[in-house]
């Protein structure tokens, strides 16, 4: 027989192995498997019949060829029987036992008919023919049995080899998985260590609180800071030691609302006491912690001592107040120097108002009244009054002590308004003013009054420098230009200039070259420009005189 394994078991085993190799699901529906088995069985049955028929035909041809050859050679019965036996044994290696039985009976018939005396009859010696038949059947059965055993052994060997390969593949996959798991665990440990280092270096200490917002843990550098006593704070809330709960109630109320809503908070700064009862400022951030069941467990976060930063911010605020006061004094001083010019600027439109008023009364007193000319006189009165009002308004703005108010400022308009306040000063000093104001200049985010103060100071300084020039043109050039994300204003004069070694000294406080000067104008102007994120500097003119420039950051407005 050919197979020792039952067909049904062989089919489902083959299907299971095929699914394993094709990475298909391990089970399918019973009806689908039965249908596939029936189809396979039919195909295999037809293939087996063709296989047996082919080898049966081959055996008949072999026996017929041997019989014809030996009959022509007139060989006796024994060598023919031995040759028949060899042919049957060879066929037993490739075909099944039923085909060998058929061929054995055919061989016995041919021996009896063609080679046993008398020939051409079946009256042969019964014992000899029976012995051949039994020998043939036994030999063929044993060969078939051995072949079946070999096939089973090969099948078992292939199954074992496939199982070994699967085990090796599984072991390789496990080794890869273990290596990947080790790599992931190592990366996780490195990540935890890295973020722990980040947290410890970015803050002074780490803390944890329970659901009642009382500290349960204070770690990190809190134990190393002399102003803190972490052991005393465990079991207490942060507001128990805070010094600004009453003075900044609204801030703490927002903080309590955040804690009650179990929301994260960041950069909460409060005033508290340290371990030695010293007052410190703490900036803290926290994130809520929840259990697997969603229950609120408390907060985890970081704390940082920001006492130095808070004190520095307060000192800077006070410094800004002092600078603003000094700038106001400088503006008032500058306006004092422009008293004559401002009086002229106001008197001129007021004289026009008086003249136009007299003319209006004259035209109204005529018989009949000249209404048209009186109306035009009235319009001139309104125009001159507005002009005087504008001058007074600009002077009041410069003289008023108001907090810093930054808006989008048109630099060209600011320059023109400032120049209008210096008309008298320019005329008295015989200064020729030229302006070159760039078109489409972006606006700057600045305080308009402070920019006017800086421009006014630079123009007045240039006029004073030009006032001592004799026999040379007294020229003053004011221009604006746009650079990369900045607006540049330039004031260039044709005076005697500044000693290159003294260029930076002119910006120092109380440094002056004027007999009655205070020496604060340029120092205050530089502080104003730097407060706006710009830069003010001086440089020699190419021929003679000095150039003062400052830049202000600009930004194109979206609307």
C-alpha positions as CSV (number, residue, x, y, z in Angstrom):
1,X,0.0,0.0,0.0
2,X,1.1,3.6,-0.7
3,X,0.0,5.6,2.4
4,X,-0.2,4.7,6.1
5,X,-1.9,7.9,7.1
6,X,-5.8,8.0,6.7
7,X,-6.9,10.2,3.8
8,X,-9.0,12.5,6.0
9,X,-6.3,13.1,8.6
10,X,-3.7,13.6,5.8
11,X,-5.9,16.2,4.1
12,X,-6.6,18.2,7.2
13,X,-3.0,18.0,8.2
14,X,-1.9,19.2,4.8
15,X,-4.5,22.0,5.0
16,X,-3.3,23.1,8.4
17,X,0.4,23.1,7.3
18,X,-0.6,25.1,4.2
19,X,-2.4,27.7,6.4
20,X,0.6,28.0,8.6
21,X,2.9,28.7,5.7
22,X,0.4,31.2,4.2
23,X,-0.2,33.0,7.5
24,X,-3.9,32.2,7.3
25,X,-6.2,31.9,10.4
26,X,-5.7,28.6,12.1
27,X,-9.4,27.5,11.9
28,X,-12.1,27.8,9.2
29,X,-15.7,26.7,9.0
30,X,-16.4,22.9,9.1
31,X,-18.5,23.0,6.0
32,X,-15.8,24.7,4.0
33,X,-13.2,22.1,5.1
34,X,-15.5,19.2,4.2
35,X,-16.2,20.7,0.8
36,X,-12.5,21.2,0.1
37,X,-11.7,17.6,1.2
38,X,-14.3,16.2,-1.1
39,X,-12.9,18.1,-4.0
40,X,-9.4,17.0,-3.1
41,X,-10.4,13.4,-2.7
42,X,-12.0,13.4,-6.1
43,X,-8.9,14.9,-7.8
44,X,-6.6,12.5,-5.9
45,X,-8.8,9.5,-6.8
46,X,-8.6,10.3,-10.5
47,X,-4.9,10.9,-10.2
48,X,-4.3,7.6,-8.4
49,X,-6.2,5.6,-11.0
50,X,-4.2,7.1,-13.8
51,X,-1.0,6.5,-11.9
52,X,-1.9,2.7,-11.3
53,X,-3.1,2.3,-14.9
54,X,0.2,3.8,-16.2
55,X,2.4,1.5,-14.2
56,X,0.1,-1.6,-14.9
57,X,0.6,-0.9,-18.6
58,X,4.3,-0.5,-18.1
59,X,4.4,-3.8,-16.3
60,X,2.5,-5.6,-19.0
61,X,4.9,-4.2,-21.6
62,X,7.9,-5.2,-19.6
63,X,6.6,-8.8,-19.0
64,X,5.6,-9.0,-22.7
65,X,9.0,-7.9,-23.8
66,X,10.8,-10.4,-21.6
67,X,8.5,-13.2,-22.6
68,X,9.0,-12.5,-26.3
69,X,12.8,-12.3,-26.0
70,X,13.1,-15.5,-23.8
71,X,10.6,-17.4,-26.0
72,X,12.6,-16.6,-29.1
73,X,15.8,-17.7,-27.3
74,X,14.0,-20.9,-26.1
75,X,15.1,-20.4,-22.5
76,X,13.8,-22.8,-19.9
77,X,11.2,-22.0,-17.2
78,X,13.5,-21.2,-14.3
79,X,15.5,-18.2,-15.8
80,X,12.2,-16.8,-17.2
81,X,10.5,-17.1,-13.8
82,X,13.5,-15.4,-12.2
83,X,13.5,-12.6,-14.7
84,X,9.7,-12.2,-14.2
85,X,10.4,-11.9,-10.4
86,X,13.0,-9.2,-11.0
87,X,10.6,-7.2,-13.1
88,X,7.8,-7.5,-10.5
89,X,10.2,-6.4,-7.7
90,X,11.2,-3.4,-9.8
91,X,7.6,-2.5,-10.4
92,X,6.9,-2.9,-6.6
93,X,9.2,0.1,-6.1
94,X,6.9,2.4,-8.0
95,X,3.3,0.9,-8.0
96,X,0.8,-0.4,-5.4
97,X,0.2,-4.0,-4.3
98,X,-3.1,-4.6,-6.2
99,X,-1.3,-3.9,-9.5
100,X,1.4,-6.3,-8.6
101,X,-1.1,-9.1,-7.8
102,X,-2.6,-8.6,-11.3
103,X,0.8,-8.7,-12.9
104,X,1.8,-11.8,-10.9
105,X,-1.2,-13.7,-12.1
106,X,-0.5,-12.6,-15.7
107,X,3.1,-13.7,-15.3
108,X,2.0,-17.1,-13.9
109,X,-0.3,-17.5,-16.9
110,X,2.4,-16.7,-19.4
111,X,4.9,-19.1,-17.7
112,X,2.4,-21.8,-17.8
113,X,1.4,-21.2,-21.4
114,X,4.6,-20.3,-23.1
115,X,7.5,-21.9,-21.0
116,X,6.1,-24.9,-19.0
117,X,5.9,-28.2,-20.7
118,X,3.9,-28.8,-22.6
119,X,3.8,-25.3,-24.1
120,X,0.7,-23.6,-25.4
121,X,-1.3,-25.2,-22.6
122,X,-2.0,-24.6,-18.9
123,X,-1.2,-28.2,-17.9
124,X,2.0,-27.1,-16.0
125,X,3.5,-28.4,-12.9
126,X,1.2,-27.1,-10.1
127,X,3.8,-27.0,-7.4
128,X,6.3,-25.0,-9.5
129,X,3.8,-22.4,-10.6
130,X,2.3,-22.1,-7.1
131,X,5.8,-21.6,-5.6
132,X,6.5,-18.8,-8.1
133,X,3.2,-17.1,-7.4
134,X,3.6,-17.3,-3.6
135,X,7.2,-16.1,-3.9
136,X,6.2,-13.2,-6.1
137,X,3.4,-12.2,-3.9
138,X,5.6,-12.4,-0.7
139,X,8.5,-10.5,-2.3
140,X,6.3,-7.8,-3.7
141,X,4.4,-7.4,-0.4
142,X,7.6,-7.1,1.5
143,X,9.0,-4.5,-1.0
144,X,5.8,-2.6,-0.9
145,X,5.8,-2.7,2.9
146,X,9.4,-1.5,3.0
147,X,8.6,1.3,0.6
148,X,5.6,2.3,2.7
149,X,7.8,2.4,5.8
150,X,10.3,4.5,4.0
151,X,7.6,6.9,2.9
152,X,6.3,7.1,6.4
153,X,9.8,7.7,7.7
154,X,10.3,10.4,5.1
155,X,7.0,12.0,6.0
156,X,7.8,11.9,9.7
157,X,11.3,13.4,8.9
158,X,9.7,16.2,6.8
159,X,7.1,16.8,9.5
160,X,9.9,16.9,12.1
161,X,12.0,19.2,9.9
162,X,9.0,21.5,9.4
163,X,8.3,21.5,13.1
164,X,12.0,22.2,13.8
165,X,12.0,25.1,11.3
166,X,8.9,26.5,13.0
167,X,10.5,26.2,16.4
168,X,13.6,27.9,15.1
169,X,11.5,30.7,13.5
170,X,9.6,31.0,16.8
171,X,12.8,31.1,18.8
172,X,14.2,33.7,16.4
173,X,11.1,35.7,16.8
174,X,11.2,35.4,20.5
175,X,14.9,36.4,20.5
176,X,14.1,39.5,18.4
177,X,11.1,40.3,20.6
178,X,13.2,40.0,23.7
179,X,15.9,42.1,22.2
180,X,13.4,44.7,21.1
181,X,11.8,44.6,24.6
182,X,15.2,45.1,26.2
183,X,15.9,48.0,23.9
184,X,12.5,49.6,24.6
185,X,13.0,49.0,28.4
186,X,16.4,50.6,28.2
187,X,15.1,53.5,26.2
188,X,12.3,53.9,28.7
189,X,14.8,53.9,31.6
190,X,17.0,56.5,29.7
191,X,13.9,58.6,29.0
192,X,12.8,58.5,32.6
193,X,16.3,59.4,33.8
194,X,16.5,62.2,31.2
195,X,13.1,63.7,32.1
196,X,14.0,63.4,35.8
197,X,17.2,65.4,35.1
198,X,15.2,67.9,33.2
199,X,12.7,68.3,36.1
200,X,15.4,68.5,38.7
201,X,17.5,71.1,36.8
202,X,14.6,73.2,35.7
203,X,13.2,73.6,39.2
204,X,14.5,73.7,42.8
205,X,12.3,70.9,44.1
206,X,9.6,68.4,43.3
207,X,6.4,68.0,45.3
208,X,3.3,65.9,45.6
209,X,0.0,66.5,47.4
210,X,-2.9,64.4,48.3
211,X,-6.6,64.8,47.5
212,X,-6.8,67.3,50.4
213,X,-4.0,69.4,48.7
214,X,-1.6,68.8,51.6
215,X,2.0,68.1,50.8
216,X,2.9,64.4,51.0
217,X,6.4,64.7,49.4
218,X,9.0,67.3,48.9
219,X,12.1,66.1,47.1
220,X,15.0,67.4,44.9
221,X,17.0,70.5,46.0
222,X,14.4,71.6,48.6
223,X,16.5,70.0,51.3
224,X,19.6,71.9,50.2
225,X,18.1,75.4,50.2
226,X,18.6,77.3,53.5
227,X,15.3,79.2,53.1
228,X,13.1,76.1,53.0
229,X,12.2,73.5,55.5
230,X,10.6,70.7,53.5
231,X,10.1,68.4,56.4
232,X,8.0,70.9,58.2
233,X,5.8,71.5,55.1
234,X,4.6,67.8,54.7
235,X,1.0,67.6,55.9
236,X,0.3,71.3,55.2
237,X,-1.1,73.3,52.3
238,X,0.9,75.9,50.5
239,X,-1.4,78.7,51.6
240,X,-0.8,78.0,55.3
241,X,2.6,79.7,55.0
242,X,1.7,82.2,52.3
243,X,2.0,85.9,53.1
244,X,-0.2,87.3,50.4
245,X,-3.4,85.4,50.8
246,X,-5.3,88.4,52.2
247,X,-3.5,91.1,50.1
248,X,-4.0,89.1,46.8
249,X,-7.3,87.4,47.6
250,X,-8.4,87.3,43.9
251,X,-5.3,85.5,42.8
252,X,-5.6,82.9,45.4
253,X,-9.3,82.5,44.7
254,X,-8.5,81.7,41.1
255,X,-5.9,79.2,42.3
256,X,-8.4,77.5,44.6
257,X,-10.9,77.3,41.8
258,X,-8.3,75.6,39.6
259,X,-7.5,73.0,42.4
260,X,-11.2,72.3,43.0
261,X,-11.8,71.7,39.3
262,X,-8.8,69.3,39.3
263,X,-7.1,71.3,36.4
264,X,-3.4,71.8,35.8
265,X,-1.8,75.1,36.7
266,X,1.4,76.7,35.6
267,X,3.8,79.4,36.9
268,X,1.7,80.3,40.0
269,X,3.8,82.8,42.0
270,X,3.1,83.5,45.7
271,X,4.8,85.1,48.7
272,X,5.7,82.7,51.5
273,X,8.1,82.2,54.4
274,X,11.1,79.9,54.3
275,X,12.5,77.6,57.0
276,X,14.3,80.5,58.8
277,X,11.2,82.7,58.6
278,X,12.7,84.7,55.7
279,X,10.3,86.0,53.1
280,X,10.7,84.4,49.7
281,X,8.8,84.2,46.4
282,X,7.9,80.7,44.9
283,X,6.8,79.9,41.4
284,X,5.1,76.5,41.2
285,X,3.4,74.4,38.6
286,X,1.3,71.3,39.1
287,X,-0.7,68.6,37.3
288,X,-3.6,66.5,38.7
289,X,-3.1,62.8,39.2
290,X,-6.0,60.3,38.8
291,X,-6.3,56.6,39.6
292,X,-7.2,53.8,37.3
293,X,-10.8,54.2,38.3
294,X,-10.7,58.0,37.6
295,X,-10.6,59.0,41.3
296,X,-8.7,62.2,42.0
297,X,-5.5,61.4,44.0
298,X,-3.8,64.8,44.2
299,X,-1.2,66.8,42.4
300,X,2.4,66.4,41.3
301,X,4.6,69.4,40.4
302,X,7.7,71.5,40.7
303,X,8.7,74.6,42.7
304,X,11.3,77.2,42.2
305,X,12.6,80.0,44.3
306,X,12.1,83.2,42.3
307,X,12.8,85.7,45.0
308,X,15.8,87.2,43.0
309,X,13.7,87.5,39.9
310,X,10.7,89.2,41.6
311,X,13.0,91.7,43.3
312,X,14.8,92.4,40.0
313,X,11.5,93.0,38.3
314,X,10.4,95.4,41.0
315,X,13.7,97.2,40.8
316,X,13.3,97.4,37.0
317,X,9.8,98.8,37.4
318,X,11.1,101.5,39.8
319,X,13.9,102.3,37.4
320,X,11.4,102.7,34.6
321,X,9.4,105.1,36.8
322,X,12.6,107.1,37.5
323,X,13.5,107.1,33.8
324,X,10.0,108.3,32.9
325,X,10.2,111.1,35.4
326,X,13.6,112.1,34.1
327,X,12.3,112.1,30.5
328,X,9.5,114.4,31.6
329,X,12.0,116.8,33.1
330,X,14.0,116.7,29.9
331,X,10.9,117.4,27.9
332,X,10.0,120.4,30.1
333,X,13.6,121.7,29.9
334,X,13.5,121.4,26.1
335,X,10.2,123.3,26.0
336,X,11.8,125.9,28.2
337,X,14.5,126.4,25.6
338,X,11.8,126.7,22.9
339,X,9.8,129.4,24.8
340,X,10.4,132.1,22.2
341,X,9.7,129.8,19.3
342,X,6.5,128.5,20.8
343,X,5.4,132.0,21.7
344,X,5.9,133.0,18.1
345,X,4.1,129.9,16.8
346,X,1.1,130.8,19.0
347,X,1.2,134.6,18.5
348,X,1.2,134.3,14.8
349,X,-2.2,132.6,14.4
350,X,-3.6,134.7,17.3
351,X,-2.6,137.9,15.5
352,X,-4.3,136.5,12.4
353,X,-7.4,135.8,14.5
354,X,-7.5,139.5,15.8
355,X,-6.9,140.9,12.3
356,X,-9.6,138.7,10.7
357,X,-12.0,139.6,13.6
358,X,-11.6,143.3,12.9
359,X,-12.2,142.8,9.2
360,X,-15.3,140.8,10.0
361,X,-16.7,143.5,12.2
362,X,-15.9,146.1,9.5
363,X,-17.7,144.2,6.7
364,X,-20.7,143.6,9.0
365,X,-20.9,147.3,9.9
366,X,-21.0,148.4,6.2
367,X,-24.4,149.5,4.7
368,X,-25.4,147.1,3.3
369,X,-23.3,144.4,5.2
370,X,-20.9,142.5,3.1
371,X,-21.8,139.0,4.2
372,X,-19.5,137.1,1.8
373,X,-16.4,138.9,2.9
374,X,-17.5,138.6,6.6
375,X,-17.9,134.8,6.1
376,X,-14.4,134.5,4.6
377,X,-13.0,136.5,7.5
378,X,-14.8,134.1,9.9
379,X,-13.3,131.1,8.1
380,X,-9.8,132.6,8.5
381,X,-10.5,133.1,12.2
382,X,-11.5,129.4,12.6
383,X,-8.4,128.3,10.6
384,X,-6.0,130.4,12.7
385,X,-7.7,129.4,16.0
386,X,-7.2,125.7,15.1
387,X,-3.6,126.3,14.2
388,X,-3.0,127.9,17.6
389,X,-4.9,125.1,19.3
390,X,-2.8,122.5,17.6
391,X,0.4,124.1,18.8
392,X,-0.9,124.4,22.3
393,X,-2.0,120.8,22.2
394,X,1.4,119.5,21.1
395,X,3.1,121.6,23.8
396,X,0.7,120.2,26.4
397,X,1.3,116.7,25.3
398,X,5.1,117.1,25.6
399,X,4.7,118.9,29.0
400,X,2.2,116.4,30.4
401,X,3.5,113.7,32.8
402,X,1.7,110.7,31.5
403,X,2.4,106.9,31.7
404,X,3.9,105.2,28.7
405,X,1.3,104.6,26.0
406,X,2.4,102.7,23.0
407,X,0.3,102.7,19.8
408,X,1.0,102.3,16.1
409,X,2.8,105.5,15.1
410,X,3.5,107.0,11.7
411,X,7.1,108.1,11.9
412,X,6.7,110.6,9.0
413,X,3.8,112.4,10.7
414,X,5.7,112.5,14.0
415,X,8.7,114.1,12.3
416,X,6.5,116.7,10.6
417,X,4.7,117.6,13.8
418,X,8.0,117.9,15.7
419,X,9.5,120.1,13.0
420,X,6.6,122.5,13.2
421,X,7.5,123.2,16.8
422,X,11.1,124.2,15.8
423,X,10.2,126.6,13.0
424,X,11.2,129.7,15.0
425,X,14.4,128.1,16.2
426,X,15.5,127.2,12.6
427,X,14.7,130.7,11.4
428,X,16.6,132.5,14.2
429,X,19.7,130.4,13.6
430,X,19.4,130.7,9.8
431,X,19.3,127.0,9.4
432,X,18.2,125.5,6.1
433,X,16.1,122.4,6.7
434,X,15.8,119.6,4.2
435,X,13.6,116.5,4.7
436,X,13.5,113.3,2.8
437,X,10.7,111.1,4.2
438,X,10.4,107.6,2.8
439,X,7.1,106.6,1.2
440,X,5.1,103.6,2.4
441,X,7.0,103.6,5.7
442,X,5.8,100.9,8.1
443,X,4.4,102.0,11.4
444,X,6.2,101.5,14.6
445,X,4.8,100.3,18.0
446,X,5.9,103.2,20.2
447,X,5.0,106.0,22.5
448,X,4.4,109.0,20.2
449,X,5.3,111.7,22.8
450,X,8.6,110.0,23.7
451,X,9.5,109.7,20.0
452,X,8.7,113.5,19.5
453,X,10.9,114.2,22.5
454,X,13.9,112.3,21.0
455,X,13.5,114.0,17.5
456,X,13.0,117.4,19.1
457,X,16.2,117.0,21.2
458,X,18.2,116.0,18.1
459,X,16.9,118.9,16.0
460,X,17.6,121.4,18.8
461,X,21.1,120.1,19.4
462,X,21.8,120.4,15.6
463,X,20.5,124.0,15.5
464,X,22.7,124.9,18.5
465,X,25.7,123.3,16.8
466,X,25.0,125.2,13.5
467,X,24.6,128.5,15.3
468,X,28.3,129.0,15.7
469,X,29.1,128.3,12.1
470,X,30.3,131.4,10.2
471,X,30.8,131.9,6.5
472,X,29.4,128.4,5.7
473,X,26.0,127.2,4.8
474,X,24.0,126.1,7.8
475,X,22.2,122.9,6.6
476,X,20.2,120.4,8.5
477,X,19.0,117.2,6.9
478,X,16.3,115.0,8.4
479,X,15.3,111.7,6.7
480,X,13.5,108.5,7.3
481,X,14.1,105.1,5.7
482,X,13.0,101.5,6.1
483,X,15.3,98.6,6.9
484,X,14.7,95.0,7.7
485,X,12.0,95.1,10.3
486,X,13.0,98.5,11.4
487,X,12.6,102.2,10.7
488,X,15.6,104.5,10.7
489,X,15.6,108.3,11.4
490,X,18.7,110.3,10.5
491,X,19.6,113.9,11.6
492,X,22.6,115.2,9.7
493,X,24.1,118.7,10.3
494,X,27.0,120.7,8.7
495,X,28.4,122.0,11.9
496,X,31.9,121.4,13.4
497,X,31.1,117.9,14.4
498,X,32.1,115.8,17.4
499,X,35.5,114.6,18.3
500,X,35.6,110.8,17.5
501,X,36.9,110.1,20.9
502,X,34.0,111.9,22.5
503,X,31.2,110.2,20.4
504,X,30.2,107.8,23.1
505,X,30.7,110.3,25.9
506,X,28.0,112.6,24.6
507,X,25.4,109.9,25.6
508,X,26.6,109.8,29.2
509,X,24.5,111.5,31.8
510,X,25.6,115.1,32.8
511,X,28.0,115.3,29.9
512,X,27.5,118.6,28.1
513,X,29.3,120.9,25.7
514,X,26.8,123.8,26.1
515,X,27.5,126.5,28.7
516,X,24.1,126.3,30.3
517,X,23.4,122.6,29.5
518,X,22.4,119.9,31.9
519,X,23.8,117.0,29.9
520,X,20.7,114.8,30.2
521,X,19.1,115.2,26.7
522,X,21.0,112.5,24.8
523,X,21.3,110.2,27.8
524,X,17.5,110.3,28.2
525,X,17.0,110.0,24.4
526,X,19.1,106.8,24.3
527,X,17.3,105.2,27.2
528,X,13.9,106.0,25.4
529,X,15.1,104.4,22.2
530,X,16.5,101.3,23.9
531,X,13.3,100.9,25.9
532,X,11.5,100.6,22.5
533,X,13.9,97.9,21.4
534,X,16.0,100.2,19.1
535,X,19.4,101.8,19.1
536,X,20.6,105.4,19.1
537,X,24.2,106.3,18.0
538,X,26.3,109.1,16.5
539,X,29.0,109.1,13.8
540,X,31.0,111.8,11.9
541,X,29.6,113.4,8.8
542,X,31.6,112.8,5.6
543,X,32.6,116.4,5.1
544,X,31.9,118.1,8.4
545,X,29.3,118.0,11.1
546,X,27.7,115.1,12.9
547,X,25.1,112.4,12.1
548,X,22.7,111.1,14.7
549,X,20.6,108.0,13.9
550,X,18.2,105.8,15.7
551,X,16.2,102.7,14.7
552,X,12.8,101.5,16.0
553,X,11.5,98.0,15.3
554,X,8.7,98.0,12.8
555,X,6.0,95.7,11.7
556,X,3.6,95.8,8.8
557,X,0.1,96.2,10.0
558,X,-2.4,93.5,8.9
559,X,-5.2,95.9,8.4
